[in-house]
């Protein structure tokens, strides 16, 4: 909306620090993002845009199940669904088509690791920031892969490729390239790109990277120095989200054991089982009780200064978790 109306704001003397509409729409459209990734040879899942009912059988035969069906335009994994057979694929396609238009179908990427590339690009296409935290703990395995504990580490080897993809789109300012590590080959595969300042912006600000100010200066046409040195080994923690996630993990673990052990059903992804009790204990021990500096999210850190904001956020987060209970044990 802001990108569409940049000229109207400019006439009022208001600068909108975002690229033009044609540039903004590219990463918002997940299918066009995948096409751009293929052009620059950034790894991505096989992706299809069915044009008719007949295409579904062909896609299923070529890619095999499970498959991921997704709207081209959505956020927060809304509408994403893992399907296990042709009947589920057809039903999901019809349901999504009514509200979101023709959805796209993707090869399912197995595994539980994800890798985010938080980039800031200037108008010349130069990368000014490449922040690639390591995720230590993931809840909501389907469909979100929500993380509550990350560590500031050295840039990932695929930073150059992620930057090339952002350049291909003509993007400037802050953008997030979201990938999932494919268990089969260890390669990060593109899931989507988020052309906005997301909730995890606090990772960068706590690491001394003022991404909003950098984006504003780039919009003004001012020079922005590249940030290559920031404090590594810092832990980014969200204790309240961890508490909610722990409860969800207990339920997920119980449902998973019941579904696979007692009922004998195959898991959606054998490489993305819930963490074992030992793994969970080691994860909490490593993130909360190691010698690294710990940085807590703003909602936890400033709760006593403004409890209303934090309470509203946690309530929303809790409701979001409850809405994903249908995916327990998959």
KASULHU-V995018 format. One record per pair of residues at least 24 apart in sequence whose C-alpha atoms are under 6 Angstrom apart, sorted by the first residue. I is the first residue (numbers start at 1). J is the second residue. Records with the same first field share a line. If there is no record, write none. Layout:
BEGIN
I: J / J
END
This chain:
BEGIN
17: 216 / 219
27: 193
29: 72 / 73
30: 72
31: 72
43: 189
44: 189 / 190
45: 107
46: 106 / 107
47: 105 / 106
48: 104 / 105
49: 104
66: 108
67: 106 / 107 / 108
68: 105 / 106 / 108
69: 104 / 105
70: 103 / 104
71: 100 / 103
72: 103
109: 182
110: 182 / 183 / 269
111: 182 / 183 / 271 / 272
112: 272
113: 181
114: 179 / 180 / 181
115: 179 / 180
116: 177 / 178
117: 176 / 177
118: 176
119: 174 / 175
120: 173 / 174
121: 172 / 173
122: 172 / 218
123: 172
125: 167
128: 226 / 227
129: 227
139: 245
148: 238 / 242
149: 236 / 237
150: 235 / 236
151: 233 / 234 / 235 / 236
152: 232 / 233 / 234
153: 232 / 233
173: 215
234: 292 / 293 / 294
235: 294 / 295
236: 295 / 296
237: 296
238: 296 / 297
252: 328 / 329
255: 329
256: 329
267: 330
268: 330
END
